[in-house]
Every structure is written in structure tokens, then in C-alpha cells.
Amino acid sequence: MSLEGPLCHADLVVVPSQTPLGKVVPRHASVAVGEALADTRVVLVNGARQCGKSTLVRLLAKDRAAEWRNLDTPVVRQAALTDPAGFVAFPELMVIDEIQRVPDLLLAIKEQVDTYPAPGRYLLTGSARVLGLRALPDLLPGRMETIELWPFSQGEIDGTADGFVDALFTEGERLRHTSAVTRNEYAERVVRGGFPEAVARSNPRRRERFLDSYVSDLIARDVSQLAEIERVPQMRALVRLLAARSGQLLVANAMSTAVGLSATTIHRYLALLDEVFLTKRIPAWSRNISSRAISTPKVAFVDSGVAANLLGADSRSLVRPDGQFGPLLEGFVLMELARQLTWSEQRAELFHYRTKDQVEVDAVLENRQGQVIGIEVKASSTVRSDDFRGLRHLADRLGDDFIVGVVLYTGTQTLPFGDRMRAMPVSALWEGR
């Protein structure tokens, strides 16, 4: 199986490609957006730039009498700044693309939906965490639902259900999966990532050009618009350093000397990178089961292709003995889990776990009932009993609340390693159900 060409084949988000007709990929988030429009006045689709937000909302709105406003267009943005109330005055559905460009519009929208409280009035997109903007004049409590859209998941690319999270919570250790995906093919998926433009480019060099431009434009445009960046070269150095530490603990003070920035500035820049969806922090998990649990978050890149490109890694170099396959594969898995949690039936949250004694679990999923799943990620095609050390630590302390511990590895079979412990192929993430 080769992953160099576009693997897109269904009916929702248009993906540019080398072919005259292009390809389309169905997005799992489309169901949630459609349901929200039926009963919520304002719906916000928020996510990274170029992950398919505009295309998704355009297709959802095409059969409605919708008014489209793109705030990336200078004249449209100027009209919004000059007359916010007049700009949003429309009796039917209005689609406003890149709402973070003019956050003052949210106050005018609030007035509109309070006066005419029908559902499906406004469908917004944003490329920054809009509700975290310091200049936001007002929120829309009880009036707006936010749905995060990520770059393509592996299941969206392959046309599978992406049901791993739900299957683990419902089936636990009964879940089985056999895989034909090789270690090299996993490496290809990691370096390709999930941005539609990157998935569509069959030439690896052209994909690298896109990813280079993506990061450069994000720093020069979106990050700079959110805050004054006094030292852009150091920001770029910080981004590269974060790529090298993907899946590791986020110790901001330790990065200060490496990039020549104060700890205060490091903290501010890290927050900005989260706001524009370049990185995601995975919080530490604790239920007071161990007083030695640490509270430091992990950092992962929203897209593994961006992280690999920043490190200059291709699929061949990644699997060499001195490659970065392990950390990048862990970040890849963490973000596949994060994607699934936006549409899974189980309302669960993603954490990591580590103690001062170096006992750790790469990913911890906890649902609203307090049930827990532990996941370890190994880049090798074999698994040892010692790889379950952290998972057994959790199982011993949680008792019946611990459903299953899974070591995801690059082998082909599901294998038992004791009570509620299983080794499973990484591809179970998007093929297991």
C-alpha cells in the first residue's frame, strides 16, 4: 500500500489534487455542524487554517438561502469594522468566514439573535481560539455552539469510521484488530499529515514546500495579528524546538536558554501557538490516586506532517535507528485521539499521566462516568511486558474504573498481556470499530 497519492474518495470536503476533477473527503464533523444548526442560533466551526472549514460550511449552506461574508477580503473586513450592526443584519442564515478578523462582530450578532432567536442564524468559521481573544467584547453564552475541525483524520482519508475511542469504551479488552500496515507505511502517514493540500500532493518535495509556507505564513500573519511578536526569529526557533520535543513534557523554563527568550515570553508565545491551532497541550491527569503525580502538560503538534517537516524528516529517515519516529508517532496518535473525541459518542477527555518516579502513560482517556482507558505508543513492531508498566500502575490503583490498557505498536496482531492489557496495531485507531 502506498500513501504517496491522494487517498480521498467520498463526498464532502473538496481536496485539490493533480487530477482535473479533484477529490473529495467526507468530514465526520459535518454531522455535528448540521445538528447544531437545527437547534442553535450561532454555530462556530473553529480550527487550523487550511483544514477545510470554509469548504465544509459552504457545502452545508449550499441548499439554504445563505449570505456569505469572507473577512479575509479587505473590503469586506472594512465594511464589518465600519458598520458591525448593518453587516450582520440578515433574516436568513449568514456565513461569516474567519470571524477572528473582526471579533467585535460577535456583539452585533448577540443583539441580532436576542432579537430574533431562531436557530441556524449564523454559521461562523475561525482560525484562532476565538473565545480566548483578549479583545473579545462579549461572549454568547447559551447562544453559540463551537465545533472544532482538525486536519483530516486517517479514517477520513481512508473512508473508515474512526470509531476506536467508542469501541474501547464499549468493548474494552474484547476489541480485536489485525493490520496489514507496515512500519514504513506508518512513517509515510506521519510525514504526510492531514492537511488537505498536503494529502493531495503526490510529490514529497511539493508537500514540503506547502508545509514550509504554512508555518511561515501562520507566524507572519495569524500569530502577529493576535499579538505583537517582538522577536520573530526566536519564535521560529521555538517552533522547531517544540517539533523536536513533540510528545514530551512542556517545561517552558527549560526552553528559555535554548531559544534566547525569557521564560515569560516563552509562556506567551506558547499560548499564541495553541490559539492558532499549531500546537495542542495535553494536560496531566490525576485523580489524587498518587501524591507523586506531576501536573506538567505535554505538547503535540496538531499536524504530524508539520512537525516532521520542521525536523527535516521524510519517511525513510524517520525509521532509521537515529530517527525521530518514536516521538512523532506518539504525537500522531495523540492527535488522532483528539480528533476522534470531537465526534465520538463517548464524552471523554484526553490526558497524559506521569509520576515523579518516571511511571508514565502516554494517553489517558476518561469519560464522564470516571471510566479510564490507558494507551501507550511504541514505534517498534514487537512489545514487551515492561511496556505495560504504567498501564498496570493505573489499573492497580483504579480498580473497576480502569477499562483496558492498550499498547499501540507497529506490528500486525492484537495480543493479550494479562488482565485488561492488550497490544494492538496502531492502525486500530482508524480501522478498529
C-alpha positions as CSV (number, residue, x, y, z in Angstrom):
1,M,0.0,0.0,0.0
2,S,1.4,3.4,-1.0
3,L,0.4,6.6,0.7
4,E,2.0,9.0,-1.8
5,G,-1.1,9.8,-3.8
6,P,-4.3,11.4,-2.6
7,L,-6.4,8.8,-0.8
8,C,-9.6,10.8,-0.9
9,H,-12.8,9.4,-2.2
10,A,-16.2,10.4,-0.9
11,D,-18.4,13.4,-0.8
12,L,-17.8,16.4,1.4
13,V,-14.6,18.4,1.5
14,V,-13.0,19.2,-1.8
15,V,-9.3,18.4,-1.9
16,P,-7.1,20.0,-4.6
17,S,-5.2,17.3,-6.5
18,Q,-3.1,16.6,-9.6
19,T,-6.2,15.3,-11.4
20,P,-8.5,17.7,-13.4
21,L,-11.6,16.8,-11.3
22,G,-10.0,16.8,-7.8
23,K,-11.2,14.6,-5.0
24,V,-13.5,14.9,-2.0
25,V,-13.3,13.7,1.6
26,P,-16.2,13.3,3.9
27,R,-15.8,15.0,7.3
28,H,-17.1,13.5,10.5
29,A,-17.7,16.9,11.9
30,S,-20.3,17.7,9.3
31,V,-23.0,15.7,11.2
32,A,-22.3,17.7,14.4
33,V,-22.5,21.0,12.5
34,G,-25.8,20.1,10.8
35,E,-27.3,19.1,14.1
36,A,-26.2,22.3,15.8
37,L,-27.7,24.5,13.0
38,A,-31.1,22.8,13.7
39,D,-31.3,24.0,17.3
40,T,-28.6,26.6,18.0
41,R,-28.7,30.3,17.0
42,V,-24.9,30.6,16.3
43,V,-22.6,27.8,15.2
44,L,-18.8,28.3,15.2
45,V,-16.5,25.9,13.3
46,N,-13.1,26.6,14.7
47,G,-9.8,25.1,13.7
48,A,-6.4,25.4,11.9
49,R,-6.1,27.4,8.7
50,Q,-6.5,25.3,5.5
51,C,-8.0,22.3,7.3
52,G,-11.2,22.5,5.3
53,K,-13.5,24.8,7.4
54,S,-14.6,27.1,4.5
55,T,-15.4,24.2,2.2
56,L,-17.3,22.3,4.9
57,V,-19.6,25.2,5.7
58,R,-20.0,26.1,2.1
59,L,-21.3,22.7,1.3
60,L,-23.6,22.6,4.4
61,A,-25.0,26.0,3.5
62,K,-25.4,25.5,-0.3
63,D,-29.0,24.4,-0.1
64,R,-30.0,27.3,2.2
65,A,-30.6,30.9,1.3
66,A,-27.3,31.9,2.9
67,E,-25.4,35.1,2.7
68,W,-21.6,34.6,2.6
69,R,-19.1,37.0,4.1
70,N,-15.3,36.4,4.0
71,L,-13.4,38.6,6.4
72,D,-10.1,37.7,4.7
73,T,-11.2,40.1,1.9
74,P,-10.1,43.6,2.7
75,V,-13.2,45.4,1.5
76,V,-15.5,43.0,3.4
77,R,-13.4,43.4,6.5
78,Q,-13.5,47.2,6.3
79,A,-17.3,47.1,6.0
80,A,-17.5,44.9,9.1
81,L,-15.3,47.3,11.1
82,T,-17.3,50.4,9.9
83,D,-20.8,49.1,10.5
84,P,-20.9,45.9,12.5
85,A,-24.7,46.1,13.1
86,G,-25.5,46.6,9.5
87,F,-23.0,44.0,8.4
88,V,-24.8,41.1,10.3
89,A,-28.3,42.2,9.6
90,F,-29.8,39.4,7.5
91,P,-33.0,37.4,8.1
92,E,-31.7,34.0,6.9
93,L,-28.5,32.1,7.5
94,M,-25.3,34.2,7.3
95,V,-22.0,32.5,6.9
96,I,-19.0,34.6,8.2
97,D,-15.6,33.2,7.4
98,E,-12.6,33.9,9.7
99,I,-14.6,35.7,12.4
100,Q,-11.4,36.3,14.5
101,R,-10.5,39.1,12.0
102,V,-13.3,41.3,13.4
103,P,-14.3,39.9,16.9
104,D,-16.5,43.0,17.5
105,L,-19.0,41.4,15.2
106,L,-19.9,38.9,17.9
107,L,-21.5,41.7,20.0
108,A,-23.7,42.7,16.9
109,I,-24.5,39.0,16.4
110,K,-25.6,38.8,20.0
111,E,-28.0,41.6,19.6
112,Q,-29.4,40.1,16.4
113,V,-30.0,36.6,17.9
114,D,-31.5,38.0,21.1
115,T,-34.0,40.0,19.0
116,Y,-34.7,37.1,16.6
117,P,-33.9,33.9,18.4
118,A,-34.4,31.4,15.6
119,P,-31.9,28.6,15.3
120,G,-29.4,28.5,12.4
121,R,-29.0,32.3,12.1
122,Y,-25.2,32.4,11.9
123,L,-22.6,29.9,10.8
124,L,-19.1,31.2,11.6
125,T,-15.6,29.9,11.0
126,G,-12.4,30.8,12.9
127,S,-8.7,30.1,12.7
128,A,-7.9,31.1,16.2
129,R,-9.5,30.2,19.6
130,V,-12.0,33.0,19.3
131,L,-13.3,32.9,22.8
132,G,-9.7,33.3,24.1
133,L,-9.1,36.6,22.3
134,R,-8.3,39.3,24.8
135,A,-10.2,41.9,22.8
136,L,-13.4,40.0,22.6
137,P,-16.2,42.4,23.6
138,D,-18.8,39.8,24.7
139,L,-19.5,36.1,24.7
140,L,-22.5,34.3,23.5
141,P,-23.4,32.0,26.4
142,G,-26.3,29.7,25.6
143,R,-26.5,31.1,22.1
144,M,-23.4,29.5,20.4
145,E,-22.0,26.0,19.9
146,T,-18.4,25.6,19.0
147,I,-17.3,22.6,16.9
148,E,-13.6,22.1,16.3
149,L,-12.4,21.0,12.9
150,W,-9.0,19.4,12.6
151,P,-6.9,18.4,9.6
152,F,-8.1,15.1,8.1
153,S,-8.0,12.1,10.4
154,Q,-6.7,8.9,9.0
155,G,-10.2,7.5,8.9
156,E,-11.4,10.4,6.9
157,I,-8.6,9.9,4.4
158,D,-9.2,6.2,4.1
159,G,-13.0,6.3,4.3
160,T,-13.3,4.4,7.6
161,A,-15.4,5.1,10.7
162,D,-12.7,6.3,13.1
163,G,-14.5,4.5,15.9
164,F,-11.6,3.4,18.1
165,V,-12.4,5.5,21.1
166,D,-16.1,4.4,21.3
167,A,-15.0,0.8,20.6
168,L,-12.6,0.8,23.5
169,F,-15.2,2.2,26.0
170,T,-17.9,-0.3,24.9
171,E,-15.8,-3.4,24.1
172,G,-12.7,-2.9,26.3
173,E,-10.3,-5.9,26.2
174,R,-12.7,-7.8,23.8
175,L,-11.7,-5.5,21.0
176,R,-9.5,-7.2,18.3
177,H,-7.7,-5.8,15.3
178,T,-5.4,-7.3,12.7
179,S,-3.4,-5.0,10.5
180,A,-1.5,-5.1,7.1
181,V,0.1,-1.7,7.6
182,T,3.9,-1.8,7.7
183,R,6.2,0.3,9.8
184,N,7.3,2.2,6.7
185,E,3.7,2.9,5.8
186,Y,3.1,4.3,9.3
187,A,6.1,6.6,8.8
188,E,4.6,7.8,5.5
189,R,1.3,8.7,7.2
190,V,3.2,10.6,9.9
191,V,5.2,12.8,7.4
192,R,2.2,13.3,5.2
193,G,-0.1,14.6,8.0
194,G,-3.7,15.6,7.4
195,F,-3.9,19.0,5.8
196,P,-6.0,18.7,2.6
197,E,-3.3,20.4,0.5
198,A,-0.5,18.1,1.8
199,V,-2.6,15.0,1.3
200,A,-3.3,15.9,-2.3
201,R,0.4,16.5,-3.2
202,S,1.9,13.2,-4.5
203,N,5.3,14.8,-4.8
204,P,7.0,14.8,-1.4
205,R,9.1,17.9,-2.3
206,R,6.0,19.8,-3.2
207,R,4.3,18.7,0.0
208,E,7.3,20.1,2.0
209,R,7.0,23.4,0.2
210,F,3.4,23.7,1.3
211,L,4.3,22.8,4.9
212,D,7.2,25.3,4.9
213,S,4.9,28.1,3.7
214,Y,2.1,27.1,6.1
215,V,4.3,27.6,9.2
216,S,5.9,30.8,7.8
217,D,2.6,32.4,6.9
218,L,1.0,31.3,10.2
219,I,3.7,33.1,12.2
220,A,3.9,36.2,10.0
221,R,0.1,36.6,9.6
222,D,-2.1,34.9,12.3
223,V,0.3,35.0,15.3
224,S,1.4,38.5,14.5
225,Q,-2.3,39.7,14.3
226,L,-3.1,38.1,17.7
227,A,-0.2,39.8,19.5
228,E,2.9,41.9,18.9
229,I,5.8,39.4,18.2
230,E,9.0,41.3,19.0
231,R,11.4,38.5,18.0
232,V,10.1,36.6,15.1
233,P,13.4,34.6,14.5
234,Q,13.2,33.3,18.1
235,M,9.5,32.4,17.6
236,R,10.6,30.3,14.6
237,A,13.3,28.7,16.7
238,L,10.8,27.9,19.4
239,V,8.5,26.2,16.9
240,R,11.4,24.0,15.7
241,L,12.3,23.2,19.2
242,L,8.7,22.2,20.0
243,A,8.7,19.9,17.0
244,A,11.8,18.1,18.3
245,R,10.0,17.7,21.7
246,S,6.7,16.6,20.3
247,G,5.0,14.3,22.8
248,Q,7.3,15.4,25.6
249,L,6.6,17.4,28.8
250,L,6.2,21.1,28.2
251,V,8.7,22.7,30.5
252,A,8.8,26.3,29.4
253,N,11.6,27.4,31.6
254,A,13.9,24.8,30.1
255,M,13.4,26.3,26.6
256,S,14.3,29.8,27.6
257,T,18.1,29.4,27.2
258,A,17.8,27.3,24.1
259,V,15.9,30.0,22.1
260,G,17.2,33.1,23.8
261,L,13.8,34.3,25.2
262,S,12.7,35.0,28.8
263,A,10.5,32.4,30.5
264,T,7.7,34.9,30.5
265,T,7.9,35.4,26.7
266,I,8.1,31.6,26.2
267,H,4.9,31.2,28.1
268,R,3.2,33.9,26.0
269,Y,4.5,32.5,22.7
270,L,3.3,29.0,23.6
271,A,-0.2,30.3,24.3
272,L,-0.2,32.0,20.9
273,L,0.8,28.8,19.1
274,D,-2.1,27.0,20.9
275,E,-4.5,29.8,19.9
276,V,-3.7,29.4,16.1
277,F,-4.0,25.6,16.3
278,L,-0.4,24.9,15.5
279,T,0.2,23.0,18.8
280,K,-2.0,21.4,21.4
281,R,-1.3,20.9,25.1
282,I,-2.2,17.5,26.6
283,P,-3.0,18.2,30.3
284,A,-1.7,15.9,33.1
285,W,-4.2,13.5,34.6
286,S,-4.7,12.9,38.3
287,R,-7.5,11.7,40.5
288,N,-5.4,12.0,43.6
289,I,-4.5,8.3,43.3
290,S,-0.9,9.2,43.8
291,S,0.6,12.2,45.5
292,R,3.6,11.8,43.2
293,A,1.7,12.6,40.0
294,I,3.1,15.6,38.2
295,S,1.0,18.4,36.7
296,T,3.1,19.4,33.7
297,P,1.3,19.2,30.3
298,K,2.7,17.5,27.2
299,V,2.8,19.3,23.9
300,A,1.9,17.9,20.5
301,F,1.7,19.4,17.0
302,V,-1.9,19.5,15.7
303,D,-0.5,18.0,12.4
304,S,2.3,15.4,12.4
305,G,3.3,16.4,8.9
306,V,4.1,19.9,10.1
307,A,6.3,18.6,13.0
308,A,8.1,16.1,10.7
309,N,8.8,18.8,8.1
310,L,10.2,21.2,10.8
311,L,12.7,18.4,11.7
312,G,13.6,17.8,8.1
313,A,12.3,14.2,8.4
314,D,11.0,12.1,5.5
315,S,9.5,8.6,5.7
316,R,12.9,6.9,5.1
317,S,14.9,8.9,7.6
318,L,12.2,8.6,10.2
319,V,12.6,4.9,10.6
320,R,16.4,4.9,10.8
321,P,17.8,4.0,14.3
322,D,18.6,7.6,14.9
323,G,15.3,8.9,13.6
324,Q,12.5,10.7,15.5
325,F,9.9,8.0,14.7
326,G,9.0,7.3,18.3
327,P,8.2,10.9,19.5
328,L,6.5,11.8,16.2
329,L,4.4,8.6,16.2
330,E,3.3,9.4,19.8
331,G,2.2,12.9,18.7
332,F,0.5,11.4,15.7
333,V,-1.5,9.0,17.9
334,L,-2.4,11.7,20.5
335,M,-3.8,13.9,17.8
336,E,-5.8,11.1,16.1
337,L,-7.4,10.5,19.6
338,A,-8.0,14.3,19.9
339,R,-9.8,14.3,16.5
340,Q,-12.0,11.3,17.4
341,L,-13.0,12.9,20.7
342,T,-14.7,15.7,18.7
343,W,-17.3,13.3,17.2
344,S,-17.2,10.2,19.4
345,E,-20.4,9.1,21.3
346,Q,-18.4,8.9,24.4
347,R,-17.9,12.2,26.1
348,A,-14.3,11.8,27.2
349,E,-11.2,13.9,27.7
350,L,-7.6,13.3,26.7
351,F,-4.7,13.5,29.3
352,H,-1.3,12.0,29.9
353,Y,0.0,10.6,33.2
354,R,3.4,10.7,34.8
355,T,4.8,10.4,38.3
356,K,8.0,11.7,39.8
357,D,9.2,8.1,39.8
358,Q,9.0,8.1,35.9
359,V,6.0,5.9,35.8
360,E,4.0,7.2,32.8
361,V,1.2,6.6,30.4
362,D,1.2,8.4,27.0
363,A,-2.6,8.9,26.8
364,V,-5.3,8.7,29.4
365,L,-9.0,8.8,28.3
366,E,-11.6,9.5,31.0
367,N,-15.3,9.7,30.3
368,R,-18.0,11.5,32.3
369,Q,-18.6,8.4,34.4
370,G,-15.0,8.3,35.6
371,Q,-14.1,5.2,33.5
372,V,-10.5,5.3,32.3
373,I,-8.6,3.9,29.3
374,G,-4.8,4.0,29.2
375,I,-2.8,4.0,25.9
376,E,0.9,3.6,25.4
377,V,2.6,4.2,22.0
378,K,5.6,2.2,20.7
379,A,7.3,2.6,17.4
380,S,8.6,-0.9,17.4
381,S,6.9,-4.0,15.8
382,T,7.4,-6.0,19.0
383,V,6.0,-5.5,22.5
384,R,7.5,-6.5,25.9
385,S,5.8,-7.0,29.2
386,D,7.7,-4.0,30.6
387,D,5.9,-1.8,28.1
388,F,2.8,-2.2,30.3
389,R,4.4,-0.9,33.5
390,G,2.5,2.4,33.5
391,L,-0.8,0.8,32.4
392,R,-0.6,-1.8,35.2
393,H,0.2,1.1,37.7
394,L,-3.1,2.7,36.7
395,A,-5.1,-0.5,36.7
396,D,-3.9,-1.4,40.2
397,R,-5.0,2.0,41.6
398,L,-8.3,2.5,39.7
399,G,-9.7,-1.0,40.1
400,D,-13.0,-1.4,38.3
401,D,-12.9,2.1,36.8
402,F,-10.0,1.0,34.6
403,I,-11.5,-0.5,31.4
404,V,-8.4,-1.5,29.4
405,G,-4.8,-0.7,28.8
406,V,-3.6,-0.7,25.2
407,V,0.0,-0.6,23.8
408,L,-0.3,0.6,20.2
409,Y,2.6,-0.7,18.2
410,T,3.6,-1.2,14.6
411,G,3.1,-4.9,14.5
412,T,0.1,-6.7,12.9
413,Q,-1.8,-8.6,15.7
414,T,-3.8,-8.0,18.8
415,L,-2.1,-9.8,21.6
416,P,-3.1,-10.4,25.3
417,F,-0.6,-9.3,28.1
418,G,-2.7,-10.1,31.1
419,D,-5.9,-8.9,32.7
420,R,-7.3,-5.9,30.7
421,M,-4.0,-5.5,28.9
422,R,-3.7,-5.7,25.1
423,A,-1.1,-4.9,22.4
424,M,-2.8,-3.6,19.2
425,P,-1.6,-2.3,15.9
426,V,-1.6,1.5,15.6
427,S,-4.0,1.2,12.6
428,A,-6.7,0.1,15.0
429,L,-7.1,3.9,15.6
430,W,-8.9,4.3,12.3
431,E,-9.7,0.7,11.3
432,G,-10.9,-0.7,14.6
433,R,-14.6,-0.4,15.5
